[in-house]
Amino acid sequence: MKASLTPDMPYELLSYALREKAFPRQATADQWFDHAQFDAYRALGHHLGTEAAKVHPGRRRGVGRLG
């Protein structure tokens, strides 16, 4: 899965993407994120996770059918 930016994302996330053209597809070889970069990726993950939970709200660990 590749992360994509959408208009419904938080303003801070979209403004970071305007400043950093490679975001959200920056190389993973550089693991030394600065504070702004770390916050941007954390916010991106939170937003995507929240949206995914809306699609399948009952599909959490330990929740589901038995058998």
PDB file of N, H, CA, C and O in Angstrom:
ATOM      1  N   MET A   1       0.839  -1.152   0.000  1.00  0.00           N
ATOM      2  CA  MET A   1       0.000   0.000   0.000  1.00  0.00           C
ATOM      3  C   MET A   1       0.894   1.228   0.000  1.00  0.00           C
ATOM      4  O   MET A   1       1.900   1.262   0.709  1.00  0.00           O
ATOM      5  N   LYS A   2       0.544   2.222  -0.777  1.00  0.00           N
ATOM      6  H   LYS A   2      -0.273   2.194  -1.353  1.00  0.00           H
ATOM      7  CA  LYS A   2       1.276   3.485  -0.802  1.00  0.00           C
ATOM      8  C   LYS A   2       0.404   4.579  -0.202  1.00  0.00           C
ATOM      9  O   LYS A   2      -0.792   4.670  -0.478  1.00  0.00           O
ATOM     10  N   ALA A   3       1.025   5.392   0.610  1.00  0.00           N
ATOM     11  H   ALA A   3       1.997   5.318   0.833  1.00  0.00           H
ATOM     12  CA  ALA A   3       0.309   6.521   1.206  1.00  0.00           C
ATOM     13  C   ALA A   3       0.095   7.606   0.146  1.00  0.00           C
ATOM     14  O   ALA A   3       0.980   7.898  -0.658  1.00  0.00           O
ATOM     15  N   SER A   4      -1.078   8.179   0.169  1.00  0.00           N
ATOM     16  H   SER A   4      -1.797   7.942   0.823  1.00  0.00           H
ATOM     17  CA  SER A   4      -1.411   9.268  -0.741  1.00  0.00           C
ATOM     18  C   SER A   4      -1.996  10.418   0.060  1.00  0.00           C
ATOM     19  O   SER A   4      -2.601  10.217   1.113  1.00  0.00           O
ATOM     20  N   LEU A   5      -1.812  11.601  -0.444  1.00  0.00           N
ATOM     21  H   LEU A   5      -1.320  11.764  -1.299  1.00  0.00           H
ATOM     22  CA  LEU A   5      -2.386  12.787   0.192  1.00  0.00           C
ATOM     23  C   LEU A   5      -3.746  13.072  -0.420  1.00  0.00           C
ATOM     24  O   LEU A   5      -3.920  12.975  -1.635  1.00  0.00           O
ATOM     25  N   THR A   6      -4.704  13.422   0.419  1.00  0.00           N
ATOM     26  H   THR A   6      -4.562  13.501   1.406  1.00  0.00           H
ATOM     27  CA  THR A   6      -6.050  13.744  -0.040  1.00  0.00           C
ATOM     28  C   THR A   6      -6.473  15.074   0.575  1.00  0.00           C
ATOM     29  O   THR A   6      -5.944  15.462   1.617  1.00  0.00           O
ATOM     30  N   PRO A   7      -7.406  15.772  -0.040  1.00  0.00           N
ATOM     31  CA  PRO A   7      -7.821  17.084   0.458  1.00  0.00           C
ATOM     32  C   PRO A   7      -8.439  17.068   1.858  1.00  0.00           C
ATOM     33  O   PRO A   7      -8.492  18.112   2.509  1.00  0.00           O
ATOM     34  N   ASP A   8      -8.905  15.917   2.335  1.00  0.00           N
ATOM     35  H   ASP A   8      -8.862  15.070   1.807  1.00  0.00           H
ATOM     36  CA  ASP A   8      -9.547  15.885   3.648  1.00  0.00           C
ATOM     37  C   ASP A   8      -8.548  15.710   4.797  1.00  0.00           C
ATOM     38  O   ASP A   8      -8.952  15.608   5.956  1.00  0.00           O
ATOM     39  N   MET A   9      -7.269  15.676   4.489  1.00  0.00           N
ATOM     40  H   MET A   9      -6.942  15.759   3.548  1.00  0.00           H
ATOM     41  CA  MET A   9      -6.253  15.516   5.538  1.00  0.00           C
ATOM     42  C   MET A   9      -6.077  16.814   6.318  1.00  0.00           C
ATOM     43  O   MET A   9      -6.417  17.888   5.821  1.00  0.00           O
ATOM     44  N   PRO A  10      -5.550  16.722   7.534  1.00  0.00           N
ATOM     45  CA  PRO A  10      -5.348  17.925   8.341  1.00  0.00           C
ATOM     46  C   PRO A  10      -4.468  18.959   7.630  1.00  0.00           C
ATOM     47  O   PRO A  10      -3.555  18.610   6.882  1.00  0.00           O
ATOM     48  N   TYR A  11      -4.761  20.220   7.880  1.00  0.00           N
ATOM     49  H   TYR A  11      -5.503  20.503   8.488  1.00  0.00           H
ATOM     50  CA  TYR A  11      -4.041  21.328   7.244  1.00  0.00           C
ATOM     51  C   TYR A  11      -2.536  21.240   7.464  1.00  0.00           C
ATOM     52  O   TYR A  11      -1.764  21.469   6.533  1.00  0.00           O
ATOM     53  N   GLU A  12      -2.108  20.913   8.682  1.00  0.00           N
ATOM     54  H   GLU A  12      -2.736  20.727   9.438  1.00  0.00           H
ATOM     55  CA  GLU A  12      -0.686  20.862   8.991  1.00  0.00           C
ATOM     56  C   GLU A  12       0.032  19.821   8.132  1.00  0.00           C
ATOM     57  O   GLU A  12       1.168  20.035   7.707  1.00  0.00           O
ATOM     58  N   LEU A  13      -0.625  18.714   7.885  1.00  0.00           N
ATOM     59  H   LEU A  13      -1.547  18.541   8.230  1.00  0.00           H
ATOM     60  CA  LEU A  13      -0.054  17.651   7.076  1.00  0.00           C
ATOM     61  C   LEU A  13       0.088  18.092   5.621  1.00  0.00           C
ATOM     62  O   LEU A  13       1.120  17.855   4.994  1.00  0.00           O
ATOM     63  N   LEU A  14      -0.933  18.720   5.099  1.00  0.00           N
ATOM     64  H   LEU A  14      -1.771  18.912   5.609  1.00  0.00           H
ATOM     65  CA  LEU A  14      -0.882  19.189   3.716  1.00  0.00           C
ATOM     66  C   LEU A  14       0.126  20.322   3.540  1.00  0.00           C
ATOM     67  O   LEU A  14       0.789  20.400   2.506  1.00  0.00           O
ATOM     68  N   SER A  15       0.248  21.191   4.525  1.00  0.00           N
ATOM     69  H   SER A  15      -0.291  21.128   5.365  1.00  0.00           H
ATOM     70  CA  SER A  15       1.224  22.281   4.409  1.00  0.00           C
ATOM     71  C   SER A  15       2.650  21.736   4.481  1.00  0.00           C
ATOM     72  O   SER A  15       3.540  22.255   3.808  1.00  0.00           O
ATOM     73  N   TYR A  16       2.882  20.691   5.292  1.00  0.00           N
ATOM     74  H   TYR A  16       2.159  20.269   5.838  1.00  0.00           H
ATOM     75  CA  TYR A  16       4.205  20.060   5.312  1.00  0.00           C
ATOM     76  C   TYR A  16       4.507  19.464   3.937  1.00  0.00           C
ATOM     77  O   TYR A  16       5.631  19.577   3.448  1.00  0.00           O
ATOM     78  N   ALA A  17       3.531  18.845   3.324  1.00  0.00           N
ATOM     79  H   ALA A  17       2.618  18.754   3.722  1.00  0.00           H
ATOM     80  CA  ALA A  17       3.725  18.244   1.995  1.00  0.00           C
ATOM     81  C   ALA A  17       4.063  19.290   0.944  1.00  0.00           C
ATOM     82  O   ALA A  17       4.804  19.003   0.004  1.00  0.00           O
ATOM     83  N   LEU A  18       3.535  20.488   1.086  1.00  0.00           N
ATOM     84  H   LEU A  18       2.933  20.722   1.850  1.00  0.00           H
ATOM     85  CA  LEU A  18       3.880  21.558   0.146  1.00  0.00           C
ATOM     86  C   LEU A  18       5.331  21.993   0.308  1.00  0.00           C
ATOM     87  O   LEU A  18       5.998  22.332  -0.669  1.00  0.00           O
ATOM     88  N   ARG A  19       5.817  21.981   1.546  1.00  0.00           N
ATOM     89  H   ARG A  19       5.275  21.705   2.340  1.00  0.00           H
ATOM     90  CA  ARG A  19       7.210  22.375   1.812  1.00  0.00           C
ATOM     91  C   ARG A  19       8.196  21.267   1.432  1.00  0.00           C
ATOM     92  O   ARG A  19       9.291  21.550   0.946  1.00  0.00           O
ATOM     93  N   GLU A  20       7.815  20.025   1.650  1.00  0.00           N
ATOM     94  H   GLU A  20       6.926  19.794   2.045  1.00  0.00           H
ATOM     95  CA  GLU A  20       8.680  18.867   1.393  1.00  0.00           C
ATOM     96  C   GLU A  20       8.111  18.067   0.228  1.00  0.00           C
ATOM     97  O   GLU A  20       7.213  17.245   0.411  1.00  0.00           O
ATOM     98  N   LYS A  21       8.628  18.309  -0.952  1.00  0.00           N
ATOM     99  H   LYS A  21       9.356  18.977  -1.100  1.00  0.00           H
ATOM    100  CA  LYS A  21       8.055  17.730  -2.174  1.00  0.00           C
ATOM    101  C   LYS A  21       8.108  16.197  -2.193  1.00  0.00           C
ATOM    102  O   LYS A  21       7.261  15.575  -2.834  1.00  0.00           O
ATOM    103  N   ALA A  22       9.066  15.575  -1.516  1.00  0.00           N
ATOM    104  H   ALA A  22       9.754  16.080  -0.995  1.00  0.00           H
ATOM    105  CA  ALA A  22       9.183  14.109  -1.530  1.00  0.00           C
ATOM    106  C   ALA A  22       8.194  13.436  -0.580  1.00  0.00           C
ATOM    107  O   ALA A  22       7.980  12.228  -0.683  1.00  0.00           O
ATOM    108  N   PHE A  23       7.594  14.176   0.332  1.00  0.00           N
ATOM    109  H   PHE A  23       7.767  15.157   0.416  1.00  0.00           H
ATOM    110  CA  PHE A  23       6.652  13.609   1.293  1.00  0.00           C
ATOM    111  C   PHE A  23       5.377  13.194   0.578  1.00  0.00           C
ATOM    112  O   PHE A  23       4.881  13.983  -0.227  1.00  0.00           O
ATOM    113  N   PRO A  24       4.826  12.053   0.803  1.00  0.00           N
ATOM    114  CA  PRO A  24       5.131  11.037   1.804  1.00  0.00           C
ATOM    115  C   PRO A  24       5.979   9.887   1.275  1.00  0.00           C
ATOM    116  O   PRO A  24       5.929   8.795   1.841  1.00  0.00           O
ATOM    117  N   ARG A  25       6.732  10.082   0.245  1.00  0.00           N
ATOM    118  H   ARG A  25       6.773  10.969  -0.214  1.00  0.00           H
ATOM    119  CA  ARG A  25       7.521   8.990  -0.340  1.00  0.00           C
ATOM    120  C   ARG A  25       9.019   9.240  -0.212  1.00  0.00           C
ATOM    121  O   ARG A  25       9.782   8.976  -1.141  1.00  0.00           O
ATOM    122  N   GLN A  26       9.427   9.744   0.926  1.00  0.00           N
ATOM    123  H   GLN A  26       8.807   9.959   1.681  1.00  0.00           H
ATOM    124  CA  GLN A  26      10.846   9.962   1.169  1.00  0.00           C
ATOM    125  C   GLN A  26      11.531   8.617   1.384  1.00  0.00           C
ATOM    126  O   GLN A  26      10.915   7.674   1.879  1.00  0.00           O
ATOM    127  N   ALA A  27      12.786   8.532   1.016  1.00  0.00           N
ATOM    128  H   ALA A  27      13.287   9.298   0.614  1.00  0.00           H
ATOM    129  CA  ALA A  27      13.542   7.283   1.158  1.00  0.00           C
ATOM    130  C   ALA A  27      13.613   6.865   2.624  1.00  0.00           C
ATOM    131  O   ALA A  27      13.753   7.703   3.515  1.00  0.00           O
ATOM    132  N   THR A  28      13.517   5.576   2.858  1.00  0.00           N
ATOM    133  H   THR A  28      13.403   4.895   2.134  1.00  0.00           H
ATOM    134  CA  THR A  28      13.577   5.070   4.229  1.00  0.00           C
ATOM    135  C   THR A  28      15.008   4.818   4.694  1.00  0.00           C
ATOM    136  O   THR A  28      15.215   4.429   5.843  1.00  0.00           O
ATOM    137  N   ALA A  29      15.994   5.029   3.834  1.00  0.00           N
ATOM    138  H   ALA A  29      15.825   5.346   2.900  1.00  0.00           H
ATOM    139  CA  ALA A  29      17.390   4.826   4.218  1.00  0.00           C
ATOM    140  C   ALA A  29      17.810   5.817   5.302  1.00  0.00           C
ATOM    141  O   ALA A  29      18.628   5.486   6.160  1.00  0.00           O
ATOM    142  N   ASP A  30      17.259   7.024   5.268  1.00  0.00           N
ATOM    143  H   ASP A  30      16.594   7.292   4.570  1.00  0.00           H
ATOM    144  CA  ASP A  30      17.584   8.033   6.274  1.00  0.00           C
ATOM    145  C   ASP A  30      16.595   7.901   7.419  1.00  0.00           C
ATOM    146  O   ASP A  30      15.452   8.345   7.309  1.00  0.00           O
ATOM    147  N   GLN A  31      17.024   7.297   8.508  1.00  0.00           N
ATOM    148  H   GLN A  31      17.952   6.937   8.597  1.00  0.00           H
ATOM    149  CA  GLN A  31      16.148   7.082   9.663  1.00  0.00           C
ATOM    150  C   GLN A  31      16.242   8.211  10.679  1.00  0.00           C
ATOM    151  O   GLN A  31      15.609   8.130  11.732  1.00  0.00           O
ATOM    152  N   TRP A  32      17.000   9.246  10.403  1.00  0.00           N
ATOM    153  H   TRP A  32      17.513   9.311   9.548  1.00  0.00           H
ATOM    154  CA  TRP A  32      17.161  10.370  11.331  1.00  0.00           C
ATOM    155  C   TRP A  32      16.200  11.487  10.955  1.00  0.00           C
ATOM    156  O   TRP A  32      16.582  12.470  10.320  1.00  0.00           O
ATOM    157  N   PHE A  33      14.950  11.318  11.357  1.00  0.00           N
ATOM    158  H   PHE A  33      14.640  10.519  11.873  1.00  0.00           H
ATOM    159  CA  PHE A  33      13.928  12.318  11.055  1.00  0.00           C
ATOM    160  C   PHE A  33      14.067  13.498  12.003  1.00  0.00           C
ATOM    161  O   PHE A  33      14.367  13.331  13.185  1.00  0.00           O
ATOM    162  N   ASP A  34      13.846  14.692  11.470  1.00  0.00           N
ATOM    163  H   ASP A  34      13.603  14.828  10.510  1.00  0.00           H
ATOM    164  CA  ASP A  34      13.754  15.841  12.371  1.00  0.00           C
ATOM    165  C   ASP A  34      12.346  15.873  12.960  1.00  0.00           C
ATOM    166  O   ASP A  34      11.493  15.069  12.585  1.00  0.00           O
ATOM    167  N   HIS A  35      12.109  16.787  13.867  1.00  0.00           N
ATOM    168  H   HIS A  35      12.802  17.441  14.172  1.00  0.00           H
ATOM    169  CA  HIS A  35      10.836  16.825  14.593  1.00  0.00           C
ATOM    170  C   HIS A  35       9.645  16.992  13.637  1.00  0.00           C
ATOM    171  O   HIS A  35       8.641  16.292  13.766  1.00  0.00           O
ATOM    172  N   ALA A  36       9.760  17.909  12.694  1.00  0.00           N
ATOM    173  H   ALA A  36      10.576  18.477  12.589  1.00  0.00           H
ATOM    174  CA  ALA A  36       8.654  18.170  11.765  1.00  0.00           C
ATOM    175  C   ALA A  36       8.368  16.944  10.891  1.00  0.00           C
ATOM    176  O   ALA A  36       7.208  16.614  10.644  1.00  0.00           O
ATOM    177  N   GLN A  37       9.417  16.278  10.429  1.00  0.00           N
ATOM    178  H   GLN A  37      10.359  16.546  10.629  1.00  0.00           H
ATOM    179  CA  GLN A  37       9.239  15.105   9.582  1.00  0.00           C
ATOM    180  C   GLN A  37       8.602  13.958  10.368  1.00  0.00           C
ATOM    181  O   GLN A  37       7.710  13.277   9.862  1.00  0.00           O
ATOM    182  N   PHE A  38       9.056  13.748  11.597  1.00  0.00           N
ATOM    183  H   PHE A  38       9.780  14.302  12.008  1.00  0.00           H
ATOM    184  CA  PHE A  38       8.472  12.711  12.441  1.00  0.00           C
ATOM    185  C   PHE A  38       6.994  12.986  12.681  1.00  0.00           C
ATOM    186  O   PHE A  38       6.165  12.085  12.551  1.00  0.00           O
ATOM    187  N   ASP A  39       6.659  14.227  13.032  1.00  0.00           N
ATOM    188  H   ASP A  39       7.332  14.959  13.138  1.00  0.00           H
ATOM    189  CA  ASP A  39       5.268  14.594  13.280  1.00  0.00           C
ATOM    190  C   ASP A  39       4.403  14.401  12.037  1.00  0.00           C
ATOM    191  O   ASP A  39       3.255  13.969  12.137  1.00  0.00           O
ATOM    192  N   ALA A  40       4.954  14.722  10.868  1.00  0.00           N
ATOM    193  H   ALA A  40       5.887  15.073  10.787  1.00  0.00           H
ATOM    194  CA  ALA A  40       4.191  14.574   9.629  1.00  0.00           C
ATOM    195  C   ALA A  40       3.872  13.107   9.354  1.00  0.00           C
ATOM    196  O   ALA A  40       2.742  12.775   8.998  1.00  0.00           O
ATOM    197  N   TYR A  41       4.857  12.234   9.514  1.00  0.00           N
ATOM    198  H   TYR A  41       5.775  12.504   9.803  1.00  0.00           H
ATOM    199  CA  TYR A  41       4.594  10.816   9.269  1.00  0.00           C
ATOM    200  C   TYR A  41       3.685  10.216  10.339  1.00  0.00           C
ATOM    201  O   TYR A  41       2.886   9.331  10.035  1.00  0.00           O
ATOM    202  N   ARG A  42       3.790  10.673  11.570  1.00  0.00           N
ATOM    203  H   ARG A  42       4.439  11.392  11.817  1.00  0.00           H
ATOM    204  CA  ARG A  42       2.891  10.208  12.625  1.00  0.00           C
ATOM    205  C   ARG A  42       1.464  10.636  12.309  1.00  0.00           C
ATOM    206  O   ARG A  42       0.534   9.839  12.428  1.00  0.00           O
ATOM    207  N   ALA A  43       1.287  11.895  11.906  1.00  0.00           N
ATOM    208  H   ALA A  43       2.043  12.543  11.809  1.00  0.00           H
ATOM    209  CA  ALA A  43      -0.042  12.393  11.565  1.00  0.00           C
ATOM    210  C   ALA A  43      -0.608  11.664  10.349  1.00  0.00           C
ATOM    211  O   ALA A  43      -1.806  11.382  10.297  1.00  0.00           O
ATOM    212  N   LEU A  44       0.238  11.361   9.381  1.00  0.00           N
ATOM    213  H   LEU A  44       1.210  11.590   9.424  1.00  0.00           H
ATOM    214  CA  LEU A  44      -0.218  10.625   8.201  1.00  0.00           C
ATOM    215  C   LEU A  44      -0.698   9.234   8.599  1.00  0.00           C
ATOM    216  O   LEU A  44      -1.764   8.800   8.163  1.00  0.00           O
ATOM    217  N   GLY A  45       0.072   8.538   9.414  1.00  0.00           N
ATOM    218  H   GLY A  45       0.938   8.891   9.767  1.00  0.00           H
ATOM    219  CA  GLY A  45      -0.323   7.210   9.867  1.00  0.00           C
ATOM    220  C   GLY A  45      -1.604   7.236  10.678  1.00  0.00           C
ATOM    221  O   GLY A  45      -2.455   6.358  10.532  1.00  0.00           O
ATOM    222  N   HIS A  46      -1.745   8.236  11.528  1.00  0.00           N
ATOM    223  H   HIS A  46      -1.055   8.949  11.647  1.00  0.00           H
ATOM    224  CA  HIS A  46      -2.960   8.361  12.342  1.00  0.00           C
ATOM    225  C   HIS A  46      -4.174   8.607  11.456  1.00  0.00           C
ATOM    226  O   HIS A  46      -5.220   7.983  11.637  1.00  0.00           O
ATOM    227  N   HIS A  47      -4.033   9.503  10.516  1.00  0.00           N
ATOM    228  H   HIS A  47      -3.183  10.009  10.370  1.00  0.00           H
ATOM    229  CA  HIS A  47      -5.150   9.813   9.614  1.00  0.00           C
ATOM    230  C   HIS A  47      -5.548   8.582   8.800  1.00  0.00           C
ATOM    231  O   HIS A  47      -6.732   8.263   8.696  1.00  0.00           O
ATOM    232  N   LEU A  48      -4.563   7.889   8.224  1.00  0.00           N
ATOM    233  H   LEU A  48      -3.600   8.148   8.308  1.00  0.00           H
ATOM    234  CA  LEU A  48      -4.875   6.720   7.412  1.00  0.00           C
ATOM    235  C   LEU A  48      -5.489   5.608   8.252  1.00  0.00           C
ATOM    236  O   LEU A  48      -6.414   4.933   7.799  1.00  0.00           O
ATOM    237  N   GLY A  49      -4.991   5.407   9.463  1.00  0.00           N
ATOM    238  H   GLY A  49      -4.240   5.954   9.831  1.00  0.00           H
ATOM    239  CA  GLY A  49      -5.558   4.401  10.351  1.00  0.00           C
ATOM    240  C   GLY A  49      -6.982   4.714  10.748  1.00  0.00           C
ATOM    241  O   GLY A  49      -7.831   3.824  10.794  1.00  0.00           O
ATOM    242  N   THR A  50      -7.246   5.975  11.033  1.00  0.00           N
ATOM    243  H   THR A  50      -6.556   6.698  10.995  1.00  0.00           H
ATOM    244  CA  THR A  50      -8.590   6.397  11.401  1.00  0.00           C
ATOM    245  C   THR A  50      -9.560   6.193  10.243  1.00  0.00           C
ATOM    246  O   THR A  50     -10.683   5.730  10.444  1.00  0.00           O
ATOM    247  N   GLU A  51      -9.132   6.535   9.041  1.00  0.00           N
ATOM    248  H   GLU A  51      -8.220   6.911   8.878  1.00  0.00           H
ATOM    249  CA  GLU A  51      -9.990   6.353   7.871  1.00  0.00           C
ATOM    250  C   GLU A  51     -10.215   4.870   7.582  1.00  0.00           C
ATOM    251  O   GLU A  51     -11.319   4.481   7.200  1.00  0.00           O
ATOM    252  N   ALA A  52      -9.197   4.044   7.756  1.00  0.00           N
ATOM    253  H   ALA A  52      -8.300   4.360   8.066  1.00  0.00           H
ATOM    254  CA  ALA A  52      -9.342   2.605   7.534  1.00  0.00           C
ATOM    255  C   ALA A  52     -10.309   2.001   8.546  1.00  0.00           C
ATOM    256  O   ALA A  52     -11.076   1.101   8.205  1.00  0.00           O
ATOM    257  N   ALA A  53     -10.283   2.481   9.776  1.00  0.00           N
ATOM    258  H   ALA A  53      -9.660   3.212  10.053  1.00  0.00           H
ATOM    259  CA  ALA A  53     -11.195   1.970  10.804  1.00  0.00           C
ATOM    260  C   ALA A  53     -12.648   2.309  10.473  1.00  0.00           C
ATOM    261  O   ALA A  53     -13.554   1.574  10.867  1.00  0.00           O
ATOM    262  N   LYS A  54     -12.880   3.394   9.767  1.00  0.00           N
ATOM    263  H   LYS A  54     -12.144   3.991   9.448  1.00  0.00           H
ATOM    264  CA  LYS A  54     -14.239   3.759   9.365  1.00  0.00           C
ATOM    265  C   LYS A  54     -14.778   2.789   8.316  1.00  0.00           C
ATOM    266  O   LYS A  54     -15.978   2.516   8.274  1.00  0.00           O
ATOM    267  N   VAL A  55     -13.899   2.278   7.481  1.00  0.00           N
ATOM    268  H   VAL A  55     -12.924   2.499   7.515  1.00  0.00           H
ATOM    269  CA  VAL A  55     -14.304   1.362   6.422  1.00  0.00           C
ATOM    270  C   VAL A  55     -14.693   0.004   6.999  1.00  0.00           C
ATOM    271  O   VAL A  55     -15.668  -0.603   6.557  1.00  0.00           O
ATOM    272  N   HIS A  56     -13.931  -0.473   7.988  1.00  0.00           N
ATOM    273  H   HIS A  56     -13.139   0.020   8.347  1.00  0.00           H
ATOM    274  CA  HIS A  56     -14.178  -1.770   8.619  1.00  0.00           C
ATOM    275  C   HIS A  56     -14.194  -1.599  10.135  1.00  0.00           C
ATOM    276  O   HIS A  56     -13.267  -2.042  10.812  1.00  0.00           O
ATOM    277  N   PRO A  57     -15.232  -0.966  10.676  1.00  0.00           N
ATOM    278  CA  PRO A  57     -15.229  -0.659  12.115  1.00  0.00           C
ATOM    279  C   PRO A  57     -15.235  -1.884  13.020  1.00  0.00           C
ATOM    280  O   PRO A  57     -14.761  -1.785  14.152  1.00  0.00           O
ATOM    281  N   GLY A  58     -15.739  -3.020  12.589  1.00  0.00           N
ATOM    282  H   GLY A  58     -16.124  -3.100  11.669  1.00  0.00           H
ATOM    283  CA  GLY A  58     -15.791  -4.206  13.434  1.00  0.00           C
ATOM    284  C   GLY A  58     -14.572  -5.097  13.314  1.00  0.00           C
ATOM    285  O   GLY A  58     -14.494  -6.121  13.992  1.00  0.00           O
ATOM    286  N   ARG A  59     -13.635  -4.743  12.485  1.00  0.00           N
ATOM    287  H   ARG A  59     -13.698  -3.911  11.933  1.00  0.00           H
ATOM    288  CA  ARG A  59     -12.476  -5.598  12.241  1.00  0.00           C
ATOM    289  C   ARG A  59     -11.287  -5.144  13.073  1.00  0.00           C
ATOM    290  O   ARG A  59     -10.318  -4.587  12.556  1.00  0.00           O
ATOM    291  N   ARG A  60     -11.380  -5.389  14.344  1.00  0.00           N
ATOM    292  H   ARG A  60     -12.167  -5.841  14.764  1.00  0.00           H
ATOM    293  CA  ARG A  60     -10.270  -5.110  15.253  1.00  0.00           C
ATOM    294  C   ARG A  60      -9.794  -6.428  15.822  1.00  0.00           C
ATOM    295  O   ARG A  60     -10.521  -7.421  15.807  1.00  0.00           O
ATOM    296  N   ARG A  61      -8.599  -6.435  16.312  1.00  0.00           N
ATOM    297  H   ARG A  61      -8.009  -5.628  16.325  1.00  0.00           H
ATOM    298  CA  ARG A  61      -8.039  -7.658  16.890  1.00  0.00           C
ATOM    299  C   ARG A  61      -8.959  -8.161  17.990  1.00  0.00           C
ATOM    300  O   ARG A  61      -9.358  -7.405  18.875  1.00  0.00           O
ATOM    301  N   GLY A  62      -9.286  -9.424  17.927  1.00  0.00           N
ATOM    302  H   GLY A  62      -8.962 -10.038  17.208  1.00  0.00           H
ATOM    303  CA  GLY A  62     -10.125 -10.035  18.950  1.00  0.00           C
ATOM    304  C   GLY A  62     -11.617  -9.872  18.719  1.00  0.00           C
ATOM    305  O   GLY A  62     -12.421 -10.414  19.477  1.00  0.00           O
ATOM    306  N   VAL A  63     -11.994  -9.144  17.697  1.00  0.00           N
ATOM    307  H   VAL A  63     -11.340  -8.704  17.082  1.00  0.00           H
ATOM    308  CA  VAL A  63     -13.410  -8.932  17.389  1.00  0.00           C
ATOM    309  C   VAL A  63     -13.737  -9.677  16.115  1.00  0.00           C
ATOM    310  O   VAL A  63     -13.024  -9.545  15.121  1.00  0.00           O
ATOM    311  N   GLY A  64     -14.771 -10.435  16.126  1.00  0.00           N
ATOM    312  H   GLY A  64     -15.351 -10.542  16.934  1.00  0.00           H
ATOM    313  CA  GLY A  64     -15.155 -11.141  14.916  1.00  0.00           C
ATOM    314  C   GLY A  64     -15.878 -12.425  15.234  1.00  0.00           C
ATOM    315  O   GLY A  64     -16.282 -12.663  16.373  1.00  0.00           O
ATOM    316  N   ARG A  65     -16.038 -13.253  14.216  1.00  0.00           N
ATOM    317  H   ARG A  65     -15.710 -13.059  13.292  1.00  0.00           H
ATOM    318  CA  ARG A  65     -16.747 -14.519  14.379  1.00  0.00           C
ATOM    319  C   ARG A  65     -15.867 -15.549  15.076  1.00  0.00           C
ATOM    320  O   ARG A  65     -14.643 -15.546  14.938  1.00  0.00           O
ATOM    321  N   LEU A  66     -16.500 -16.400  15.801  1.00  0.00           N
ATOM    322  H   LEU A  66     -17.494 -16.403  15.913  1.00  0.00           H
ATOM    323  CA  LEU A  66     -15.824 -17.553  16.374  1.00  0.00           C
ATOM    324  C   LEU A  66     -15.979 -18.717  15.431  1.00  0.00           C
ATOM    325  O   LEU A  66     -17.008 -18.865  14.772  1.00  0.00           O
ATOM    326  N   GLY A  67     -14.944 -19.552  15.367  1.00  0.00           N
ATOM    327  H   GLY A  67     -14.108 -19.431  15.902  1.00  0.00           H
ATOM    328  CA  GLY A  67     -15.085 -20.758  14.568  1.00  0.00           C
ATOM    329  C   GLY A  67     -14.298 -20.729  13.395  1.00  0.00           C
ATOM    330  O   GLY A  67     -14.314 -21.683  12.617  1.00  0.00           O
TER     331      GLY A  67
END
